[in-house]
């Protein structure tokens, strides 16, 4: 299996062209996220990809930083921010645990936690980066239920083979209680949850640093 940075660098251009699969669910989670942000906030998005969410939320806050392990993703994100004339966005290449920053008001992680092989360490880092009372807001694909679509369950079945030949990244689909325990164990209090979409279950979690 290729390392994560190599894999995501290789698919960056295709990823940038891919439409959001469930726009209704995406719009709703963006609205809920924005409800916790304020004009003076400094925000960090972990695993920002090609910057779609950064461009969606940056006008809600004072400064928005997006980070990603894939340099090619960051190159595309910077181009999009330049074209949009978004002056309060900064993009940087690096892993979660590499980041150093002044205390932040919010740390965001969309479609990221299930892709980390050091999720507990990443959660601890997010906690460290936040001000007391700051928000950790995430959305994570979790393990499918028996009622999940056949297509998704088949994808899970062939995932090990795809990883073996370098066509899929590392993935760890957790059960929803396991995910939420991971977040709470890092020192957060969960204050809002939901599945958007419900299939496959994409768990939206808003948590506050305690």
N, C-alpha and C positions, 0 to 999 in steps of 0.2 A: 504494500500500500504506500502511495506517495505521501510525503509529509503535507500537512494542511496548506502551508503557504504555496507550495508548488502546485497543488491541485487547484486552489482558488485563483491563482495567477493565470492558470491555463484556461479557465472558463470565464474570466472576467468579461470579455467582449460579449460572449453569448449571454451571460447573466444580465448585462446592461440592456440587452435587447428584449429580454423576456418580460412579458406583461405580468403584473400582479395577479395571482390566481383568483383571489376572492376580494374584489375591490370593496364590497360592502363591509366585510369584516375588517379590512385594513382601515377604511375610513372611520369606522367606529372606534377602533383602538387608538387611532390618531386623535380623535376627539376626546377620548377619555384621558389620554396622555396630556394633551394640551390643558385640560382642566386642572392639572397639578403644577403647571408651569407659570412663572410670573415674568414680567418684563425685565426685571433686574437679574434674573437667574443666569448662572453659568452651568452649562450642561455638557456632558460627555456621552457620546454614543459609542458603545463597544461593538465591533463587528459591523461597521457602518456600510460595508459593501460599496456600491457606486453612488451613494449619497442621496438616494431618493427620499428617505425619511428625514435626513438632515435638512434638505431643501423644503420639506413640508413643515417642519417645526421651527426652523431658525428664526422666523419673524415673531415668534412668541417669547423669545428670550434675548438677553443682552449679548451672550456669546455662546456659540455652539461648536464643539470640537467633535469630529468623527475620527475614529481609529479603526484600522483593519490590518490583519497580518499580511494581506495581499497587496503588494505595491501596485500591481496593475489595476486593482479596484480603486485605489487612491488616486491614481492618475486620471481615471475617468471621472471620479467624484470631483476633483479639482476643476476639470474642464466644464462640468455641468454647473458648478458654483460660479465660475467665471462668466459663463454664458448668461446665467440668471442674475448677474451683478449682485450676488449675495455677499455683502461685505463683512458680516459677523460670523462667518463659518471658517473654520480651520480644519484641514484634514492632515492626518499623520499616519504613517505606516508603523505597525508594531503590535505585539501581542498584548493581551490584557495585563499581564503582570509586569510588563515593561514600562507602563505609563506612570509618569510623575506629574502631579498637578496641584495647584492650590485647592483648598477644600471647595467642593462643588455642591450645587444645590440639587442636582439630579444626575443619575447615571442610568442610561438606557441600554437595553440589550434585546434586540428583536431577532428571533430565529437564530440564536447563537448558542445558548447554554447546552443544547443537545449535541452540539458540534465540538464541544471542549473535552479534552481528555484530562483536564485538571479543573473541573467545574468548581469544586470546593475552594481551591486556591483563588480562582477568579472571583468568587463571591466575597471572599475575605478581602481581596484587593478593592473591590467595589465599595465595600463598607469603609475601608480606610480612606478612600478618596472623597467620601461624602462629609458634609457638615453634619453635626448632630441634628436629627430631624429631617435630613435630606431624603430624597426619594430614590429608590431603585425600582425601575419599571421595566418589565420584561415580557416577552411573548415567546413561548417555547413549544415546539412540537413534541407531544408526549406519546406514550405507547398506545397503539390502536386498541379499541375494544372489540368484542366479538361482533358488534354491529357496524364496525368501520367498513368502508368500501373494500371490495375484493381487490381492486387495483392497488390500494395502499398496502394491504396485507401481503399481496404478491411482491410488491417492491421490497418490503421488509425481508421476505424469504430469500430474495436473490441478492440482497445487499452485501453479504460476505463475499460472494463471488465478484461483484462489481468492485469492491474494495481491493480484492486480491489483484485484479488486473489494472488498477489505477483509475477506474471510471467512477469512483465514489469516494467521498471523504470519510474520516472517522465519524461515527454517529453513535450516540447513546440515548435511545428513547427511554425516558423514565416514566414510571407511573406518576400521576398527578400528585398524590400524597408525598412521594419521594422527592419530587421537585420542590414542593413547598417546604418540606422539612430542610432541604438543602439551603434554601433562602433564609429560613428562620434560624438555623444553626449558625449562620454567618453573622447574626446579630440584628436581624430585621424583624419588624412586626408587620405582618400582611394585613392590608386594609381594604383591598378590593381584588376580586378574581372573576374570571369568566373564560369560556371557551369560544374563541372567534377565529376561524370557524369551529364548528363542533366536530367535523370529520374531515381529515384526521384532527384529533383534539389539539388545538393550539391554545395553550393555557396562558392567558393574560394575567399578570400579577403586578399589583402595585404594593410596594412595601416601604416602610419608613425606618430609617436608622434609629436604633435605640441605644 
